[in-house]
């Protein structure tokens, strides 16, 4: 099967929309763990949407280095946006394991790890990533 960058970008874009919607709905109902989980998945896929325009994204939950490797290929005005996206992705990447397994060595389940402030911070970062993604895709001439 041949890799189609625009199809991959569109697919990742749909994932970001759905994960952001889930994060917002989870936050409203007070599900802090799920808010963080959906926010992390949203930012991961936002980075992968940009990466996909240039190459096949890896299956890593922290594609920040892949995104940073592409900076020179991005139009100049998008470099700062991509760097910020990579920063957020790197910050939330460790949450992928934590929302699934908690902290077993401390005996803390995923549901015990997160509070409203954690969920709100993750959601704010996810919303920022959505804006960065839209601006970046527009800048590389991909219709959101």
Buried (B, 14 or more C-beta within 10 A) or exposed (E): EEEEBEEBBBBBBEBBBBBBEBBBEBBEEEBBBBBBBBBBBBBBBBBBBBBBBBBEBEEBBBBBEBBBBBBEEBEEEBBEBBBBBBBBBBBBBEBBEBBEEBEEEEEEEBEEBBEEEBBBBBBEBBBBBBEBBBBBBEBBEBEB
